[in-house]
């Protein structure tokens, strides 16, 4: 199975990086192919981020599932979640949470993600 992983890339903590690295390793040990943004796309900025976003879009179009390590502060994750939300409707691509998210009282992408994600 091809898995696209939404996760923070910039400004992530060492702990978050270790969690994502382990998560990817587990998926790959099970025989999955994983698109891991910090590893699989040159993050060199072209001045506006279009090159990076196009590379991620192409990878997401090829995936069977989108897995999410959610970080409310990650702007790139918000953008990628929007693409995944569309992909879910377009080709019934499941969205899977890497860990449970707690519900908050206000509307937000984290709450929306909780509702549209498959339960592992």
N, C-alpha and C positions, 0 to 999 in steps of 0.2 A: 504494500500500500504506500502511496505517496502522501506524506504529511507535510503541511506547511505550518511552521510554528510562529505564531505572533508572540513577540516578547520584546522587552525594552532592549535597545541597542546602546544609545547614548546615555550617559549619566546613570548607569546601573551600578549597584554596589557589588562588591566582590562576592557577597553571599548570594545575591540574585544571579550572578554569572555562574557560580558553582551549581546552583539549583538547576538552571537551564542546561548546563553542560551534562549533568547527570540525567536529566529528563530525556535529552536527545540521545544519549548513550543507551538508555533503556529501550527507547523506541527502536533504535537501530539494531540492538542485540536481538530484538524480536523479529528482525527481517524487514523492517520498514525503511523506506528512503525518506529522509527528513531534510526539508529546506530550512536551515537554521540561519537567519539573516546575518548575524555578525560573522559567521564563518563563510557563508556561501555567496555573498554579494559584496563586491568592493564598496566599502562605505565612504570612499573618497567623494567629497561633495563637489558637484558641478556648479555650485553657486546657488542653485534653487532646489536641489534634491530630486529633479525629474528623472535623471538616469537611475538613481537608486529605486525610486517608486516604480518605474517601468520594469526593472529587473524583478522586483517583488511581485508585481502584477502578473508577469509571465509565469513565474514559479507557482503562484496561487492558482492560475488557470489550469495547471497540470495536476493539481493535487486531488486526492480522494477525500481527505479530511483536513480541517484546519484545527489545530490545537492552540490553546491560548494560555500563556502565563501573563495574567493581567496586572498592569501597573497603571493606575488612574493618572499618574503624572506623565506618562509617556505619550507624547504627541504622535509619534510614529505608530504606536499601537492603536490609537484612536483611528488613524487613517486606515491602517490595515484591517481593523475590525469592520469599518465601513465597506471595504472591498469584500470581506468574508460574508457579511450580511447579504450583500447582493448575490454573491456566488451561491449562498445557501438557497436562495429563492430560484436562481437561474438553473442550477443543475443539482439541486437537492444535496449539496455538499454539507455533511455534518460539521458542526462546530463543537469542539470538546474542550472542557476546562481542565487544565493541568492540576488545579486545586480548587476547592470550593470557595465561593465568594460570599461574603456576608451581605445581606440586604441592608440598604440604607433607606432613610426616610424620604430623601429627595430623589427626583428623577436623575438618571445618569446612565452612562454607558455600562458601568459595572452591573447595575440592576438589569438592564436590557440584556446583557450578555448572559446573566444567570438564567433568564427566561428562554432564550433561544438556543442555549447550549445543550448538547446531549449529556446525559449523566454517564460517567465512566463505569 
